[in-house]
């Protein structure tokens, strides 16, 4: 009987031009981000915007993990950039079925810098 269920991730990276890219990865989000930075395995969008840096990711588990991750990716991509930043910084569980959220500390600073009303100091 069947294969072990794989973990799936929705991840968000910041490109060198400060644009955001969201994708899904099976089992190893860090490998997938390395692929964006090296070689042709990364998305066409990110190839001309290297290097990319991981901002955050969500982990999905269980037999329907791939489906949940794909739906979450679609919902995130449908948001406008300011909404994406708000989800990442303030309400990572705003969209259904999003669990096990991880954001990197340096990402908070980079994301805050993208907010139009951000003031440093």
N, CA, C and O atoms as a GROMACS GRO file, in nm:
protein
  484
    1UNK      N    1   0.083  -0.118   0.000
    1UNK     CA    2   0.000   0.000   0.000
    1UNK      C    3   0.086   0.123   0.000
    1UNK      O    4   0.202   0.115   0.040
    2UNK      N    5   0.040   0.225  -0.038
    2UNK     CA    6   0.084   0.356  -0.073
    2UNK      C    7   0.211   0.415  -0.016
    2UNK      O    8   0.273   0.363   0.076
    3UNK      N    9   0.243   0.523  -0.074
    3UNK     CA   10   0.360   0.599  -0.034
    3UNK      C   11   0.331   0.677   0.092
    3UNK      O   12   0.216   0.711   0.124
    4UNK      N   13   0.436   0.705   0.164
    4UNK     CA   14   0.427   0.794   0.280
    4UNK      C   15   0.386   0.932   0.231
    4UNK      O   16   0.435   0.980   0.129
    5UNK      N   17   0.297   0.994   0.304
    5UNK     CA   18   0.254   1.129   0.266
    5UNK      C   19   0.373   1.224   0.279
    5UNK      O   20   0.449   1.218   0.376
    6UNK      N   21   0.389   1.310   0.183
    6UNK     CA   22   0.497   1.407   0.184
    6UNK      C   23   0.452   1.536   0.249
    6UNK      O   24   0.333   1.569   0.250
    7UNK      N   25   0.549   1.607   0.302
    7UNK     CA   26   0.522   1.743   0.349
    7UNK      C   27   0.532   1.836   0.230
    7UNK      O   28   0.616   1.817   0.142
    8UNK      N   29   0.446   1.936   0.226
    8UNK     CA   30   0.449   2.038   0.122
    8UNK      C   31   0.457   2.174   0.188
    8UNK      O   32   0.406   2.194   0.299
    9UNK      N   33   0.521   2.266   0.122
    9UNK     CA   34   0.544   2.400   0.175
    9UNK      C   35   0.497   2.505   0.075
    9UNK      O   36   0.510   2.488  -0.046
   10UNK      N   37   0.443   2.612   0.128
   10UNK     CA   38   0.425   2.736   0.053
   10UNK      C   39   0.533   2.828   0.106
   10UNK      O   40   0.546   2.848   0.226
   11UNK      N   41   0.611   2.884   0.015
   11UNK     CA   42   0.721   2.971   0.058
   11UNK      C   43   0.714   3.104  -0.014
   11UNK      O   44   0.658   3.115  -0.123
   12UNK      N   45   0.770   3.205   0.050
   12UNK     CA   46   0.776   3.339  -0.008
   12UNK      C   47   0.921   3.384  -0.003
   12UNK      O   48   0.986   3.379   0.102
   13UNK      N   49   0.970   3.429  -0.118
   13UNK     CA   50   1.104   3.484  -0.124
   13UNK      C   51   1.097   3.628  -0.171
   13UNK      O   52   1.003   3.669  -0.239
   14UNK      N   53   1.199   3.704  -0.134
   14UNK     CA   54   1.213   3.840  -0.186
   14UNK      C   55   1.324   3.836  -0.290
   14UNK      O   56   1.433   3.785  -0.265
   15UNK      N   57   1.294   3.890  -0.406
   15UNK     CA   58   1.391   3.894  -0.514
   15UNK      C   59   1.481   4.017  -0.500
   15UNK      O   60   1.454   4.105  -0.418
   16UNK      N   61   1.586   4.020  -0.580
   16UNK     CA   62   1.682   4.131  -0.571
   16UNK      C   63   1.620   4.266  -0.604
   16UNK      O   64   1.672   4.370  -0.562
   17UNK      N   65   1.508   4.268  -0.677
   17UNK     CA   66   1.440   4.393  -0.710
   17UNK      C   67   1.330   4.427  -0.609
   17UNK      O   68   1.248   4.516  -0.634
   18UNK      N   69   1.327   4.356  -0.497
   18UNK     CA   70   1.230   4.375  -0.388
   18UNK      C   71   1.090   4.323  -0.422
   18UNK      O   72   0.996   4.347  -0.346
   19UNK      N   73   1.076   4.254  -0.534
   19UNK     CA   74   0.948   4.190  -0.562
   19UNK      C   75   0.939   4.062  -0.480
   19UNK      O   76   1.040   4.008  -0.435
   20UNK      N   77   0.817   4.015  -0.461
   20UNK     CA   78   0.794   3.892  -0.385
   20UNK      C   79   0.756   3.781  -0.481
   20UNK      O   80   0.685   3.803  -0.579
   21UNK      N   81   0.802   3.661  -0.451
   21UNK     CA   82   0.766   3.543  -0.529
   21UNK      C   83   0.718   3.437  -0.432
   21UNK      O   84   0.779   3.413  -0.328
   22UNK      N   85   0.607   3.373  -0.467
   22UNK     CA   86   0.549   3.267  -0.384
   22UNK      C   87   0.545   3.140  -0.467
   22UNK      O   88   0.510   3.142  -0.586
   23UNK      N   89   0.581   3.028  -0.404
   23UNK     CA   90   0.576   2.900  -0.473
   23UNK      C   91   0.548   2.789  -0.374
   23UNK      O   92   0.532   2.812  -0.254
   24UNK      N   93   0.542   2.665  -0.427
   24UNK     CA   94   0.527   2.550  -0.340
   24UNK      C   95   0.645   2.456  -0.362
   24UNK      O   96   0.706   2.455  -0.468
   25UNK      N   97   0.676   2.378  -0.259
   25UNK     CA   98   0.788   2.285  -0.266
   25UNK      C   99   0.751   2.158  -0.192
   25UNK      O  100   0.678   2.161  -0.093
   26UNK      N  101   0.802   2.048  -0.240
   26UNK     CA  102   0.781   1.919  -0.176
   26UNK      C  103   0.900   1.887  -0.086
   26UNK      O  104   1.014   1.886  -0.131
   27UNK      N  105   0.873   1.863   0.040
   27UNK     CA  106   0.968   1.812   0.139
   27UNK      C  107   1.080   1.907   0.181
   27UNK      O  108   1.112   1.910   0.300
   28UNK      N  109   1.139   1.983   0.092
   28UNK     CA  110   1.258   2.062   0.129
   28UNK      C  111   1.252   2.202   0.068
   28UNK      O  112   1.295   2.223  -0.046
   29UNK      N  113   1.199   2.295   0.144
   29UNK     CA  114   1.184   2.432   0.094
   29UNK      C  115   1.320   2.497   0.070
   29UNK      O  116   1.336   2.577  -0.021
   30UNK      N  117   1.419   2.462   0.152
   30UNK     CA  118   1.551   2.523   0.137
   30UNK      C  119   1.618   2.479   0.007
   30UNK      O  120   1.687   2.559  -0.058
   31UNK      N  121   1.599   2.354  -0.033
   31UNK     CA  122   1.650   2.307  -0.162
   31UNK      C  123   1.584   2.385  -0.276
   31UNK      O  124   1.651   2.426  -0.371
   32UNK      N  125   1.454   2.405  -0.264
   32UNK     CA  126   1.381   2.475  -0.370
   32UNK      C  127   1.430   2.618  -0.386
   32UNK      O  128   1.444   2.667  -0.498
   33UNK      N  129   1.457   2.685  -0.275
   33UNK     CA  130   1.508   2.823  -0.283
   33UNK      C  131   1.648   2.823  -0.345
   33UNK      O  132   1.681   2.912  -0.423
   34UNK      N  133   1.729   2.724  -0.312
   34UNK     CA  134   1.862   2.714  -0.376
   34UNK      C  135   1.846   2.698  -0.527
   34UNK      O  136   1.924   2.755  -0.604
   35UNK      N  137   1.746   2.621  -0.570
   35UNK     CA  138   1.721   2.605  -0.713
   35UNK      C  139   1.686   2.738  -0.779
   35UNK      O  140   1.722   2.762  -0.894
   36UNK      N  141   1.615   2.823  -0.708
   36UNK     CA  142   1.584   2.955  -0.763
   36UNK      C  143   1.711   3.036  -0.785
   36UNK      O  144   1.719   3.116  -0.879
   37UNK      N  145   1.808   3.018  -0.700
   37UNK     CA  146   1.931   3.096  -0.708
   37UNK      C  147   2.037   3.038  -0.800
   37UNK      O  148   2.132   3.108  -0.836
   38UNK      N  149   2.022   2.912  -0.837
   38UNK     CA  150   2.126   2.845  -0.917
   38UNK      C  151   2.060   2.759  -1.023
   38UNK      O  152   1.967   2.683  -0.994
   39UNK      N  153   2.107   2.769  -1.144
   39UNK     CA  154   2.060   2.679  -1.248
   39UNK      C  155   1.925   2.712  -1.305
   39UNK      O  156   1.868   2.818  -1.279
   40UNK      N  157   1.874   2.619  -1.385
   40UNK     CA  158   1.749   2.640  -1.457
   40UNK      C  159   1.627   2.582  -1.386
   40UNK      O  160   1.515   2.595  -1.435
   41UNK      N  161   1.649   2.518  -1.273
   41UNK     CA  162   1.536   2.456  -1.202
   41UNK      C  163   1.447   2.558  -1.133
   41UNK      O  164   1.333   2.526  -1.098
   42UNK      N  165   1.497   2.679  -1.112
   42UNK     CA  166   1.416   2.783  -1.049
   42UNK      C  167   1.313   2.837  -1.147
   42UNK      O  168   1.322   2.813  -1.267
   43UNK      N  169   1.218   2.910  -1.095
   43UNK     CA  170   1.113   2.967  -1.180
   43UNK      C  171   1.171   3.071  -1.275
   43UNK      O  172   1.268   3.140  -1.243
   44UNK      N  173   1.110   3.081  -1.390
   44UNK     CA  174   1.154   3.179  -1.490
   44UNK      C  175   1.153   3.321  -1.431
   44UNK      O  176   1.243   3.400  -1.457
   45UNK      N  177   1.051   3.350  -1.350
   45UNK     CA  178   1.038   3.484  -1.291
   45UNK      C  179   1.160   3.520  -1.208
   45UNK      O  180   1.208   3.633  -1.214
   46UNK      N  181   1.212   3.424  -1.131
   46UNK     CA  182   1.321   3.456  -1.038
   46UNK      C  183   1.458   3.455  -1.106
   46UNK      O  184   1.553   3.510  -1.050
   47UNK      N  185   1.471   3.395  -1.223
   47UNK     CA  186   1.602   3.386  -1.288
   47UNK      C  187   1.667   3.520  -1.314
   47UNK      O  188   1.789   3.534  -1.302
   48UNK      N  189   1.589   3.619  -1.348
   48UNK     CA  190   1.645   3.752  -1.374
   48UNK      C  191   1.640   3.843  -1.251
   48UNK      O  192   1.668   3.962  -1.260
   49UNK      N  193   1.604   3.786  -1.138
   49UNK     CA  194   1.590   3.865  -1.015
   49UNK      C  195   1.669   3.804  -0.900
   49UNK      O  196   1.631   3.817  -0.784
   50UNK      N  197   1.778   3.739  -0.933
   50UNK     CA  198   1.863   3.675  -0.832
   50UNK      C  199   1.953   3.777  -0.766
   50UNK      O  200   1.987   3.879  -0.826
   51UNK      N  201   1.992   3.750  -0.645
   51UNK     CA  202   1.955   3.637  -0.562
   51UNK      C  203   1.819   3.658  -0.497
   51UNK      O  204   1.773   3.771  -0.480
   52UNK      N  205   1.756   3.548  -0.463
   52UNK     CA  206   1.632   3.554  -0.384
   52UNK      C  207   1.665   3.513  -0.242
   52UNK      O  208   1.757   3.436  -0.218
   53UNK      N  209   1.587   3.567  -0.147
   53UNK     CA  210   1.607   3.535  -0.006
   53UNK      C  211   1.476   3.487   0.052
   53UNK      O  212   1.370   3.545   0.027
   54UNK      N  213   1.483   3.382   0.129
   54UNK     CA  214   1.364   3.327   0.193
   54UNK      C  215   1.312   3.426   0.296
   54UNK      O  216   1.386   3.473   0.383
   55UNK      N  217   1.184   3.457   0.286
   55UNK     CA  218   1.119   3.541   0.386
   55UNK      C  219   1.043   3.456   0.486
   55UNK      O  220   1.056   3.473   0.607
   56UNK      N  221   0.963   3.363   0.434
   56UNK     CA  222   0.877   3.285   0.522
   56UNK      C  223   0.829   3.161   0.449
   56UNK      O  224   0.839   3.151   0.326
   57UNK      N  225   0.777   3.066   0.527
   57UNK     CA  226   0.713   2.950   0.466
   57UNK      C  227   0.612   2.889   0.562
   57UNK      O  228   0.619   2.907   0.684
   58UNK      N  229   0.518   2.816   0.503
   58UNK     CA  230   0.417   2.742   0.576
   58UNK      C  231   0.435   2.595   0.542
   58UNK      O  232   0.463   2.561   0.427
   59UNK      N  233   0.420   2.508   0.639
   59UNK     CA  234   0.432   2.364   0.618
   59UNK      C  235   0.293   2.301   0.622
   59UNK      O  236   0.213   2.331   0.710
   60UNK      N  237   0.267   2.212   0.527
   60UNK     CA  238   0.142   2.138   0.520
   60UNK      C  239   0.174   1.990   0.527
   60UNK      O  240   0.264   1.942   0.458
   61UNK      N  241   0.101   1.917   0.609
   61UNK     CA  242   0.125   1.775   0.627
   61UNK      C  243  -0.003   1.697   0.601
   61UNK      O  244  -0.112   1.755   0.593
   62UNK      N  245   0.011   1.568   0.589
   62UNK     CA  246  -0.105   1.481   0.570
   62UNK      C  247  -0.124   1.443   0.425
   62UNK      O  248  -0.051   1.488   0.336
   63UNK      N  249  -0.223   1.359   0.402
   63UNK     CA  250  -0.246   1.307   0.267
   63UNK      C  251  -0.291   1.413   0.168
   63UNK      O  252  -0.269   1.398   0.048
   64UNK      N  253  -0.353   1.518   0.216
   64UNK     CA  254  -0.399   1.625   0.127
   64UNK      C  255  -0.307   1.747   0.132
   64UNK      O  256  -0.348   1.858   0.096
   65UNK      N  257  -0.184   1.727   0.176
   65UNK     CA  258  -0.090   1.838   0.194
   65UNK      C  259  -0.064   1.913   0.063
   65UNK      O  260  -0.062   2.036   0.063
   66UNK      N  261  -0.046   1.842  -0.046
   66UNK     CA  262  -0.018   1.907  -0.175
   66UNK      C  263  -0.136   1.995  -0.217
   66UNK      O  264  -0.116   2.107  -0.263
   67UNK      N  265  -0.256   1.943  -0.202
   67UNK     CA  266  -0.375   2.019  -0.239
   67UNK      C  267  -0.389   2.145  -0.153
   67UNK      O  268  -0.417   2.253  -0.204
   68UNK      N  269  -0.369   2.130  -0.022
   68UNK     CA  270  -0.377   2.246   0.068
   68UNK      C  271  -0.272   2.350   0.032
   68UNK      O  272  -0.300   2.470   0.031
   69UNK      N  273  -0.150   2.304   0.004
   69UNK     CA  274  -0.042   2.397  -0.030
   69UNK      C  275  -0.074   2.470  -0.161
   69UNK      O  276  -0.053   2.591  -0.170
   70UNK      N  277  -0.123   2.399  -0.259
   70UNK     CA  278  -0.155   2.463  -0.388
   70UNK      C  279  -0.266   2.566  -0.372
   70UNK      O  280  -0.261   2.673  -0.433
   71UNK      N  281  -0.366   2.535  -0.290
   71UNK     CA  282  -0.475   2.630  -0.266
   71UNK      C  283  -0.424   2.753  -0.191
   71UNK      O  284  -0.462   2.866  -0.222
   72UNK      N  285  -0.339   2.730  -0.092
   72UNK     CA  286  -0.284   2.842  -0.015
   72UNK      C  287  -0.196   2.931  -0.103
   72UNK      O  288  -0.201   3.053  -0.094
   73UNK      N  289  -0.116   2.869  -0.188
   73UNK     CA  290  -0.032   2.946  -0.282
   73UNK      C  291  -0.119   3.034  -0.371
   73UNK      O  292  -0.090   3.151  -0.391
   74UNK      N  293  -0.225   2.976  -0.423
   74UNK     CA  294  -0.316   3.051  -0.510
   74UNK      C  295  -0.378   3.170  -0.436
   74UNK      O  296  -0.386   3.280  -0.490
   75UNK      N  297  -0.420   3.147  -0.313
   75UNK     CA  298  -0.480   3.256  -0.234
   75UNK      C  299  -0.379   3.366  -0.207
   75UNK      O  300  -0.411   3.485  -0.216
   76UNK      N  301  -0.257   3.328  -0.174
   76UNK     CA  302  -0.154   3.428  -0.145
   76UNK      C  303  -0.121   3.508  -0.270
   76UNK      O  304  -0.107   3.630  -0.264
   77UNK      N  305  -0.107   3.440  -0.384
   77UNK     CA  306  -0.073   3.510  -0.508
   77UNK      C  307  -0.183   3.606  -0.552
   77UNK      O  308  -0.156   3.702  -0.623
   78UNK      N  309  -0.307   3.581  -0.509
   78UNK     CA  310  -0.418   3.668  -0.547
   78UNK      C  311  -0.419   3.800  -0.469
   78UNK      O  312  -0.488   3.894  -0.507
   79UNK      N  313  -0.342   3.806  -0.361
   79UNK     CA  314  -0.336   3.929  -0.282
   79UNK      C  315  -0.250   4.034  -0.350
   79UNK      O  316  -0.160   4.001  -0.428
   80UNK      N  317  -0.277   4.160  -0.320
   80UNK     CA  318  -0.188   4.268  -0.364
   80UNK      C  319  -0.067   4.270  -0.271
   80UNK      O  320  -0.072   4.218  -0.160
   81UNK      N  321   0.041   4.331  -0.318
   81UNK     CA  322   0.165   4.328  -0.240
   81UNK      C  323   0.149   4.381  -0.098
   81UNK      O  324   0.200   4.318  -0.005
   82UNK      N  325   0.081   4.495  -0.075
   82UNK     CA  326   0.065   4.540   0.063
   82UNK      C  327  -0.008   4.438   0.151
   82UNK      O  328   0.023   4.424   0.269
   83UNK      N  329  -0.106   4.368   0.093
   83UNK     CA  330  -0.178   4.265   0.168
   83UNK      C  331  -0.086   4.147   0.199
   83UNK      O  332  -0.092   4.091   0.308
   84UNK      N  333  -0.001   4.112   0.105
   84UNK     CA  334   0.095   4.003   0.128
   84UNK      C  335   0.187   4.037   0.244
   84UNK      O  336   0.213   3.953   0.330
   85UNK      N  337   0.235   4.159   0.246
   85UNK     CA  338   0.325   4.202   0.353
   85UNK      C  339   0.252   4.198   0.487
   85UNK      O  340   0.308   4.154   0.587
   86UNK      N  341   0.127   4.243   0.489
   86UNK     CA  342   0.049   4.238   0.612
   86UNK      C  343   0.029   4.095   0.661
   86UNK      O  344   0.041   4.068   0.780
   87UNK      N  345  -0.002   4.003   0.570
   87UNK     CA  346  -0.019   3.863   0.609
   87UNK      C  347   0.111   3.811   0.669
   87UNK      O  348   0.110   3.745   0.773
   88UNK      N  349   0.223   3.839   0.605
   88UNK     CA  350   0.351   3.788   0.654
   88UNK      C  351   0.389   3.846   0.790
   88UNK      O  352   0.440   3.775   0.876
   89UNK      N  353   0.363   3.974   0.808
   89UNK     CA  354   0.408   4.040   0.931
   89UNK      C  355   0.308   4.033   1.046
   89UNK      O  356   0.347   4.024   1.162
   90UNK      N  357   0.180   4.038   1.013
   90UNK     CA  358   0.082   4.057   1.119
   90UNK      C  359  -0.019   3.945   1.137
   90UNK      O  360  -0.069   3.926   1.248
   91UNK      N  361  -0.049   3.872   1.033
   91UNK     CA  362  -0.154   3.773   1.047
   91UNK      C  363  -0.128   3.652   0.957
   91UNK      O  364  -0.202   3.629   0.861
   92UNK      N  365  -0.022   3.576   0.987
   92UNK     CA  366   0.013   3.465   0.899
   92UNK      C  367  -0.090   3.353   0.894
   92UNK      O  368  -0.082   3.265   0.808
   93UNK      N  369  -0.187   3.355   0.984
   93UNK     CA  370  -0.290   3.252   0.985
   93UNK      C  371  -0.424   3.305   0.933
   93UNK      O  372  -0.529   3.249   0.962
   94UNK      N  373  -0.417   3.415   0.857
   94UNK     CA  374  -0.538   3.480   0.807
   94UNK      C  375  -0.611   3.396   0.702
   94UNK      O  376  -0.732   3.408   0.686
   95UNK      N  377  -0.540   3.314   0.634
   95UNK     CA  378  -0.601   3.234   0.529
   95UNK      C  379  -0.621   3.091   0.580
   95UNK      O  380  -0.537   3.040   0.653
   96UNK      N  381  -0.730   3.026   0.542
   96UNK     CA  382  -0.764   2.894   0.596
   96UNK      C  383  -0.656   2.789   0.570
   96UNK      O  384  -0.589   2.792   0.467
   97UNK      N  385  -0.642   2.698   0.664
   97UNK     CA  386  -0.554   2.582   0.653
   97UNK      C  387  -0.405   2.615   0.656
   97UNK      O  388  -0.322   2.529   0.626
   98UNK      N  389  -0.371   2.738   0.691
   98UNK     CA  390  -0.229   2.773   0.698
   98UNK      C  391  -0.182   2.743   0.838
   98UNK      O  392  -0.239   2.792   0.936
   99UNK      N  393  -0.079   2.664   0.848
   99UNK     CA  394  -0.030   2.622   0.978
   99UNK      C  395   0.122   2.620   0.976
   99UNK      O  396   0.183   2.633   0.870
  100UNK      N  397   0.182   2.602   1.091
  100UNK     CA  398   0.327   2.589   1.103
  100UNK      C  399   0.402   2.697   1.025
  100UNK      O  400   0.485   2.667   0.940
  101UNK      N  401   0.371   2.821   1.055
  101UNK     CA  402   0.431   2.936   0.987
  101UNK      C  403   0.569   2.966   1.044
  101UNK      O  404   0.588   2.964   1.166
  102UNK      N  405   0.666   2.992   0.957
  102UNK     CA  406   0.801   3.033   0.998
  102UNK      C  407   0.838   3.157   0.920
  102UNK      O  408   0.829   3.159   0.797
  103UNK      N  409   0.882   3.262   0.990
  103UNK     CA  410   0.935   3.381   0.924
  103UNK      C  411   1.073   3.406   0.982
  103UNK      O  412   1.095   3.391   1.102
  104UNK      N  413   1.164   3.445   0.898
  104UNK     CA  414   1.300   3.472   0.941
  104UNK      C  415   1.309   3.613   0.996
  104UNK      O  416   1.253   3.706   0.938
  105UNK      N  417   1.379   3.630   1.105
  105UNK     CA  418   1.390   3.762   1.169
  105UNK      C  419   1.437   3.872   1.074
  105UNK      O  420   1.377   3.979   1.074
  106UNK      N  421   1.541   3.849   0.994
  106UNK     CA  422   1.581   3.956   0.901
  106UNK      C  423   1.471   3.992   0.801
  106UNK      O  424   1.468   4.103   0.749
  107UNK      N  425   1.382   3.899   0.775
  107UNK     CA  426   1.273   3.924   0.681
  107UNK      C  427   1.179   4.032   0.733
  107UNK      O  428   1.126   4.111   0.655
  108UNK      N  429   1.158   4.036   0.863
  108UNK     CA  430   1.071   4.139   0.921
  108UNK      C  431   1.122   4.278   0.886
  108UNK      O  432   1.044   4.366   0.849
  109UNK      N  433   1.251   4.299   0.898
  109UNK     CA  434   1.309   4.430   0.867
  109UNK      C  435   1.294   4.462   0.719
  109UNK      O  436   1.256   4.573   0.683
  110UNK      N  437   1.323   4.364   0.633
  110UNK     CA  438   1.311   4.386   0.488
  110UNK      C  439   1.167   4.417   0.450
  110UNK      O  440   1.141   4.508   0.371
  111UNK      N  441   1.072   4.342   0.508
  111UNK     CA  442   0.930   4.364   0.476
  111UNK      C  443   0.880   4.497   0.528
  111UNK      O  444   0.807   4.567   0.458
  112UNK      N  445   0.918   4.535   0.648
  112UNK     CA  446   0.877   4.664   0.702
  112UNK      C  447   0.927   4.777   0.613
  112UNK      O  448   0.858   4.878   0.596
  113UNK      N  449   1.045   4.762   0.556
  113UNK     CA  450   1.100   4.863   0.466
  113UNK      C  451   1.021   4.880   0.338
  113UNK      O  452   1.033   4.982   0.271
  114UNK      N  453   0.940   4.781   0.303
  114UNK     CA  454   0.858   4.789   0.181
  114UNK      C  455   0.724   4.856   0.204
  114UNK      O  456   0.655   4.892   0.109
  115UNK      N  457   0.687   4.874   0.329
  115UNK     CA  458   0.559   4.938   0.360
  115UNK      C  459   0.566   5.086   0.327
  115UNK      O  460   0.664   5.152   0.362
  116UNK      N  461   0.466   5.139   0.260
  116UNK     CA  462   0.468   5.280   0.220
  116UNK      C  463   0.472   5.376   0.338
  116UNK      O  464   0.530   5.484   0.325
  117UNK      N  465   0.412   5.342   0.450
  117UNK     CA  466   0.407   5.433   0.564
  117UNK      C  467   0.513   5.401   0.668
  117UNK      O  468   0.507   5.450   0.780
  118UNK      N  469   0.611   5.320   0.631
  118UNK     CA  470   0.716   5.280   0.725
  118UNK      C  471   0.810   5.397   0.752
  118UNK      O  472   0.856   5.466   0.661
  119UNK      N  473   0.836   5.416   0.879
  119UNK     CA  474   0.933   5.517   0.922
  119UNK      C  475   1.037   5.448   1.005
  119UNK      O  476   1.003   5.376   1.099
  120UNK      N  477   1.162   5.468   0.973
  120UNK     CA  478   1.267   5.407   1.054
  120UNK      C  479   1.294   5.496   1.173
  120UNK      O  480   1.277   5.618   1.167
  121UNK      N  481   1.338   5.434   1.283
  121UNK     CA  482   1.379   5.513   1.398
  121UNK      C  483   1.289   5.509   1.513
  121UNK      O  484   1.316   5.573   1.615
   0.00000   0.00000   0.00000
